[in-house]
Structures are given as structure tokens and as C-alpha cells.
Amino acid sequence: MDKHRIFKMSFATVYPLYVQKAEKKGRTKKEVDEVICWLTGYSPKALATQIKQEKDLETFLSEAPAFHPNASKIAGVICGVRIEEIEDPLMRKIRYLDKLVDELAKGRPMEKILRK
């Protein structure tokens, strides 16, 4: 079976869209970076390197140093699909990231976004 086309999208293409979405709602690039680093375990420097190298989403997430153990607490609906029901682990990780950026853009407090 062919892999979903989103897996091969460049993270460098998606990242500015995340930042744009957050900034439209008064949040910052730094907050987007914090959310991404929290979820994936990348340091800010390593995140910048991944973006510069234009890794695809599949590689970006598979090379993540330490996916946060509280990621499984991220729940809800994104793109009309309940995150908890997504079977493909890679797609679930992508949707976790989408959901965190959505929560950031909706003004949710950082403490709640980071599941503290």
C-alpha cells in the first residue's frame, strides 16, 4: 500500500504554516517552537537544523530524539478525525502536532497545551 502523501511533505513547508496560524491569533514563533520541541524532544537548534535540511514529515518525526510521554494525553478532533482513533502511529504523531498548534492558536494556556 502506498504511504499517505502527507508523510513525504517537507516539514520546512509545513512549519511556516504552523507559525502563520499561531501569529494570526497573537501567539509567537517561539511558542510554536516550544510546542514542537516539547512534543518531539528536539532542541531549538536541532529543530532549526531539521527545517534547514528540509526533512519530510516522516523523517522529521522518526528522527525525533524523544517523543514526549504525555503525547498520548492529546485528544480531540483534528481534520474531522478523532485523534485517539487514528491507527497509523506516524499519522497520529502528525495529528498530535496539528492539534497542539490549533490549541496554541485558540489561545489555550501553554501549561495546558504542554499537558502539565
PyMOL CGO cylinders between C-alpha atoms (Angstrom):
from pymol import cmd
from pymol.cgo import CYLINDER

trace = [
    CYLINDER, 0.00, 0.00, 0.00, 1.29, 3.49, -0.84, 0.3, 1, 1, 1, 1, 1, 1,
    CYLINDER, 1.29, 3.49, -0.84, 2.12, 5.77, 2.03, 0.3, 1, 1, 1, 1, 1, 1,
    CYLINDER, 2.12, 5.77, 2.03, -0.05, 8.80, 2.62, 0.3, 1, 1, 1, 1, 1, 1,
    CYLINDER, -0.05, 8.80, 2.62, 1.30, 11.80, 0.69, 0.3, 1, 1, 1, 1, 1, 1,
    CYLINDER, 1.30, 11.80, 0.69, 1.48, 13.95, 3.83, 0.3, 1, 1, 1, 1, 1, 1,
    CYLINDER, 1.48, 13.95, 3.83, 4.33, 11.72, 5.09, 0.3, 1, 1, 1, 1, 1, 1,
    CYLINDER, 4.33, 11.72, 5.09, 6.53, 12.95, 2.22, 0.3, 1, 1, 1, 1, 1, 1,
    CYLINDER, 6.53, 12.95, 2.22, 5.71, 16.64, 2.66, 0.3, 1, 1, 1, 1, 1, 1,
    CYLINDER, 5.71, 16.64, 2.66, 8.66, 18.70, 3.73, 0.3, 1, 1, 1, 1, 1, 1,
    CYLINDER, 8.66, 18.70, 3.73, 8.50, 19.82, 7.36, 0.3, 1, 1, 1, 1, 1, 1,
    CYLINDER, 8.50, 19.82, 7.36, 10.07, 23.08, 6.14, 0.3, 1, 1, 1, 1, 1, 1,
    CYLINDER, 10.07, 23.08, 6.14, 6.90, 23.62, 4.09, 0.3, 1, 1, 1, 1, 1, 1,
    CYLINDER, 6.90, 23.62, 4.09, 4.50, 22.88, 6.95, 0.3, 1, 1, 1, 1, 1, 1,
    CYLINDER, 4.50, 22.88, 6.95, 6.41, 24.74, 9.68, 0.3, 1, 1, 1, 1, 1, 1,
    CYLINDER, 6.41, 24.74, 9.68, 5.79, 28.30, 8.36, 0.3, 1, 1, 1, 1, 1, 1,
    CYLINDER, 5.79, 28.30, 8.36, 2.08, 27.46, 8.12, 0.3, 1, 1, 1, 1, 1, 1,
    CYLINDER, 2.08, 27.46, 8.12, 2.07, 26.50, 11.81, 0.3, 1, 1, 1, 1, 1, 1,
    CYLINDER, 2.07, 26.50, 11.81, 3.84, 29.75, 12.68, 0.3, 1, 1, 1, 1, 1, 1,
    CYLINDER, 3.84, 29.75, 12.68, 1.49, 31.80, 10.48, 0.3, 1, 1, 1, 1, 1, 1,
    CYLINDER, 1.49, 31.80, 10.48, -1.57, 30.20, 12.08, 0.3, 1, 1, 1, 1, 1, 1,
    CYLINDER, -1.57, 30.20, 12.08, -0.31, 30.96, 15.58, 0.3, 1, 1, 1, 1, 1, 1,
    CYLINDER, -0.31, 30.96, 15.58, 0.81, 34.51, 14.77, 0.3, 1, 1, 1, 1, 1, 1,
    CYLINDER, 0.81, 34.51, 14.77, -2.59, 35.37, 13.25, 0.3, 1, 1, 1, 1, 1, 1,
    CYLINDER, -2.59, 35.37, 13.25, -4.04, 34.69, 16.70, 0.3, 1, 1, 1, 1, 1, 1,
    CYLINDER, -4.04, 34.69, 16.70, -1.45, 36.68, 18.62, 0.3, 1, 1, 1, 1, 1, 1,
    CYLINDER, -1.45, 36.68, 18.62, 0.90, 33.84, 19.51, 0.3, 1, 1, 1, 1, 1, 1,
    CYLINDER, 0.90, 33.84, 19.51, 4.61, 33.74, 18.67, 0.3, 1, 1, 1, 1, 1, 1,
    CYLINDER, 4.61, 33.74, 18.67, 7.06, 31.68, 16.62, 0.3, 1, 1, 1, 1, 1, 1,
    CYLINDER, 7.06, 31.68, 16.62, 8.88, 30.99, 19.90, 0.3, 1, 1, 1, 1, 1, 1,
    CYLINDER, 8.88, 30.99, 19.90, 5.72, 29.41, 21.33, 0.3, 1, 1, 1, 1, 1, 1,
    CYLINDER, 5.72, 29.41, 21.33, 5.29, 27.26, 18.21, 0.3, 1, 1, 1, 1, 1, 1,
    CYLINDER, 5.29, 27.26, 18.21, 8.91, 26.13, 18.59, 0.3, 1, 1, 1, 1, 1, 1,
    CYLINDER, 8.91, 26.13, 18.59, 8.35, 25.37, 22.27, 0.3, 1, 1, 1, 1, 1, 1,
    CYLINDER, 8.35, 25.37, 22.27, 5.34, 23.19, 21.46, 0.3, 1, 1, 1, 1, 1, 1,
    CYLINDER, 5.34, 23.19, 21.46, 7.19, 21.33, 18.70, 0.3, 1, 1, 1, 1, 1, 1,
    CYLINDER, 7.19, 21.33, 18.70, 10.27, 20.81, 20.89, 0.3, 1, 1, 1, 1, 1, 1,
    CYLINDER, 10.27, 20.81, 20.89, 8.12, 19.60, 23.79, 0.3, 1, 1, 1, 1, 1, 1,
    CYLINDER, 8.12, 19.60, 23.79, 6.38, 17.03, 21.60, 0.3, 1, 1, 1, 1, 1, 1,
    CYLINDER, 6.38, 17.03, 21.60, 9.42, 15.77, 19.69, 0.3, 1, 1, 1, 1, 1, 1,
    CYLINDER, 9.42, 15.77, 19.69, 12.35, 16.23, 22.06, 0.3, 1, 1, 1, 1, 1, 1,
    CYLINDER, 12.35, 16.23, 22.06, 14.28, 18.35, 19.57, 0.3, 1, 1, 1, 1, 1, 1,
    CYLINDER, 14.28, 18.35, 19.57, 16.30, 21.22, 20.97, 0.3, 1, 1, 1, 1, 1, 1,
    CYLINDER, 16.30, 21.22, 20.97, 15.60, 24.60, 19.33, 0.3, 1, 1, 1, 1, 1, 1,
    CYLINDER, 15.60, 24.60, 19.33, 18.93, 24.31, 17.49, 0.3, 1, 1, 1, 1, 1, 1,
    CYLINDER, 18.93, 24.31, 17.49, 18.15, 20.77, 16.27, 0.3, 1, 1, 1, 1, 1, 1,
    CYLINDER, 18.15, 20.77, 16.27, 14.67, 21.92, 15.19, 0.3, 1, 1, 1, 1, 1, 1,
    CYLINDER, 14.67, 21.92, 15.19, 16.23, 24.70, 13.11, 0.3, 1, 1, 1, 1, 1, 1,
    CYLINDER, 16.23, 24.70, 13.11, 18.61, 22.17, 11.55, 0.3, 1, 1, 1, 1, 1, 1,
    CYLINDER, 18.61, 22.17, 11.55, 15.72, 19.85, 10.62, 0.3, 1, 1, 1, 1, 1, 1,
    CYLINDER, 15.72, 19.85, 10.62, 13.92, 22.76, 8.96, 0.3, 1, 1, 1, 1, 1, 1,
    CYLINDER, 13.92, 22.76, 8.96, 17.05, 23.87, 7.10, 0.3, 1, 1, 1, 1, 1, 1,
    CYLINDER, 17.05, 23.87, 7.10, 17.65, 20.32, 5.84, 0.3, 1, 1, 1, 1, 1, 1,
    CYLINDER, 17.65, 20.32, 5.84, 14.05, 20.17, 4.57, 0.3, 1, 1, 1, 1, 1, 1,
    CYLINDER, 14.05, 20.17, 4.57, 13.35, 16.75, 6.04, 0.3, 1, 1, 1, 1, 1, 1,
    CYLINDER, 13.35, 16.75, 6.04, 9.99, 15.24, 5.17, 0.3, 1, 1, 1, 1, 1, 1,
    CYLINDER, 9.99, 15.24, 5.17, 7.44, 14.79, 7.96, 0.3, 1, 1, 1, 1, 1, 1,
    CYLINDER, 7.44, 14.79, 7.96, 8.08, 11.05, 8.17, 0.3, 1, 1, 1, 1, 1, 1,
    CYLINDER, 8.08, 11.05, 8.17, 11.83, 11.56, 8.65, 0.3, 1, 1, 1, 1, 1, 1,
    CYLINDER, 11.83, 11.56, 8.65, 11.34, 14.57, 10.93, 0.3, 1, 1, 1, 1, 1, 1,
    CYLINDER, 11.34, 14.57, 10.93, 9.15, 12.53, 13.30, 0.3, 1, 1, 1, 1, 1, 1,
    CYLINDER, 9.15, 12.53, 13.30, 11.11, 9.28, 13.03, 0.3, 1, 1, 1, 1, 1, 1,
    CYLINDER, 11.11, 9.28, 13.03, 14.33, 11.10, 13.92, 0.3, 1, 1, 1, 1, 1, 1,
    CYLINDER, 14.33, 11.10, 13.92, 12.71, 12.88, 16.87, 0.3, 1, 1, 1, 1, 1, 1,
    CYLINDER, 12.71, 12.88, 16.87, 15.01, 12.34, 19.86, 0.3, 1, 1, 1, 1, 1, 1,
    CYLINDER, 15.01, 12.34, 19.86, 12.29, 11.64, 22.43, 0.3, 1, 1, 1, 1, 1, 1,
    CYLINDER, 12.29, 11.64, 22.43, 8.59, 11.80, 21.72, 0.3, 1, 1, 1, 1, 1, 1,
    CYLINDER, 8.59, 11.80, 21.72, 7.01, 13.17, 24.90, 0.3, 1, 1, 1, 1, 1, 1,
    CYLINDER, 7.01, 13.17, 24.90, 5.42, 10.51, 27.12, 0.3, 1, 1, 1, 1, 1, 1,
    CYLINDER, 5.42, 10.51, 27.12, 2.38, 12.77, 27.68, 0.3, 1, 1, 1, 1, 1, 1,
    CYLINDER, 2.38, 12.77, 27.68, 1.67, 12.92, 23.95, 0.3, 1, 1, 1, 1, 1, 1,
    CYLINDER, 1.67, 12.92, 23.95, -0.92, 10.19, 24.43, 0.3, 1, 1, 1, 1, 1, 1,
    CYLINDER, -0.92, 10.19, 24.43, -2.92, 12.68, 26.52, 0.3, 1, 1, 1, 1, 1, 1,
    CYLINDER, -2.92, 12.68, 26.52, -3.52, 14.77, 23.40, 0.3, 1, 1, 1, 1, 1, 1,
    CYLINDER, -3.52, 14.77, 23.40, -7.10, 14.06, 22.38, 0.3, 1, 1, 1, 1, 1, 1,
    CYLINDER, -7.10, 14.06, 22.38, -9.84, 15.55, 20.31, 0.3, 1, 1, 1, 1, 1, 1,
    CYLINDER, -9.84, 15.55, 20.31, -10.79, 16.02, 16.69, 0.3, 1, 1, 1, 1, 1, 1,
    CYLINDER, -10.79, 16.02, 16.69, -8.48, 17.33, 14.00, 0.3, 1, 1, 1, 1, 1, 1,
    CYLINDER, -8.48, 17.33, 14.00, -9.41, 17.44, 10.32, 0.3, 1, 1, 1, 1, 1, 1,
    CYLINDER, -9.41, 17.44, 10.32, -12.69, 15.71, 11.20, 0.3, 1, 1, 1, 1, 1, 1,
    CYLINDER, -12.69, 15.71, 11.20, -10.95, 12.68, 12.70, 0.3, 1, 1, 1, 1, 1, 1,
    CYLINDER, -10.95, 12.68, 12.70, -10.72, 11.77, 16.39, 0.3, 1, 1, 1, 1, 1, 1,
    CYLINDER, -10.72, 11.77, 16.39, -7.00, 11.55, 17.22, 0.3, 1, 1, 1, 1, 1, 1,
    CYLINDER, -7.00, 11.55, 17.22, -7.49, 8.61, 19.60, 0.3, 1, 1, 1, 1, 1, 1,
    CYLINDER, -7.49, 8.61, 19.60, -8.93, 6.54, 16.73, 0.3, 1, 1, 1, 1, 1, 1,
    CYLINDER, -8.93, 6.54, 16.73, -6.03, 7.03, 14.28, 0.3, 1, 1, 1, 1, 1, 1,
    CYLINDER, -6.03, 7.03, 14.28, -4.37, 3.65, 13.87, 0.3, 1, 1, 1, 1, 1, 1,
    CYLINDER, -4.37, 3.65, 13.87, -1.23, 4.63, 11.94, 0.3, 1, 1, 1, 1, 1, 1,
    CYLINDER, -1.23, 4.63, 11.94, 1.35, 5.75, 14.55, 0.3, 1, 1, 1, 1, 1, 1,
    CYLINDER, 1.35, 5.75, 14.55, 3.01, 8.22, 12.18, 0.3, 1, 1, 1, 1, 1, 1,
    CYLINDER, 3.01, 8.22, 12.18, -0.29, 9.83, 11.19, 0.3, 1, 1, 1, 1, 1, 1,
    CYLINDER, -0.29, 9.83, 11.19, -1.23, 10.05, 14.88, 0.3, 1, 1, 1, 1, 1, 1,
    CYLINDER, -1.23, 10.05, 14.88, 2.04, 11.92, 15.61, 0.3, 1, 1, 1, 1, 1, 1,
    CYLINDER, 2.04, 11.92, 15.61, 1.36, 14.35, 12.76, 0.3, 1, 1, 1, 1, 1, 1,
    CYLINDER, 1.36, 14.35, 12.76, -2.13, 14.98, 14.11, 0.3, 1, 1, 1, 1, 1, 1,
    CYLINDER, -2.13, 14.98, 14.11, -0.74, 15.47, 17.64, 0.3, 1, 1, 1, 1, 1, 1,
    CYLINDER, -0.74, 15.47, 17.64, 1.41, 18.25, 16.22, 0.3, 1, 1, 1, 1, 1, 1,
    CYLINDER, 1.41, 18.25, 16.22, -1.55, 19.75, 14.34, 0.3, 1, 1, 1, 1, 1, 1,
    CYLINDER, -1.55, 19.75, 14.34, -3.69, 19.65, 17.48, 0.3, 1, 1, 1, 1, 1, 1,
    CYLINDER, -3.69, 19.65, 17.48, -1.05, 21.37, 19.63, 0.3, 1, 1, 1, 1, 1, 1,
    CYLINDER, -1.05, 21.37, 19.63, -0.69, 24.20, 17.11, 0.3, 1, 1, 1, 1, 1, 1,
    CYLINDER, -0.69, 24.20, 17.11, -4.50, 24.50, 16.95, 0.3, 1, 1, 1, 1, 1, 1,
    CYLINDER, -4.50, 24.50, 16.95, -4.68, 24.76, 20.74, 0.3, 1, 1, 1, 1, 1, 1,
    CYLINDER, -4.68, 24.76, 20.74, -1.95, 27.40, 20.69, 0.3, 1, 1, 1, 1, 1, 1,
    CYLINDER, -1.95, 27.40, 20.69, -3.80, 29.40, 18.03, 0.3, 1, 1, 1, 1, 1, 1,
    CYLINDER, -3.80, 29.40, 18.03, -7.04, 29.16, 20.01, 0.3, 1, 1, 1, 1, 1, 1,
    CYLINDER, -7.04, 29.16, 20.01, -5.36, 30.88, 22.95, 0.3, 1, 1, 1, 1, 1, 1,
    CYLINDER, -5.36, 30.88, 22.95, -5.13, 27.91, 25.27, 0.3, 1, 1, 1, 1, 1, 1,
    CYLINDER, -5.13, 27.91, 25.27, -2.61, 28.47, 28.09, 0.3, 1, 1, 1, 1, 1, 1,
    CYLINDER, -2.61, 28.47, 28.09, 0.82, 26.97, 27.42, 0.3, 1, 1, 1, 1, 1, 1,
    CYLINDER, 0.82, 26.97, 27.42, 0.64, 24.96, 30.67, 0.3, 1, 1, 1, 1, 1, 1,
    CYLINDER, 0.64, 24.96, 30.67, -2.44, 23.12, 29.39, 0.3, 1, 1, 1, 1, 1, 1,
    CYLINDER, -2.44, 23.12, 29.39, -1.06, 22.69, 25.86, 0.3, 1, 1, 1, 1, 1, 1,
    CYLINDER, -1.06, 22.69, 25.86, 2.05, 21.03, 27.30, 0.3, 1, 1, 1, 1, 1, 1,
    CYLINDER, 2.05, 21.03, 27.30, -0.12, 18.73, 29.43, 0.3, 1, 1, 1, 1, 1, 1,
    CYLINDER, -0.12, 18.73, 29.43, 1.48, 19.78, 32.73, 0.3, 1, 1, 1, 1, 1, 1,
]
cmd.load_cgo(trace, "trace")
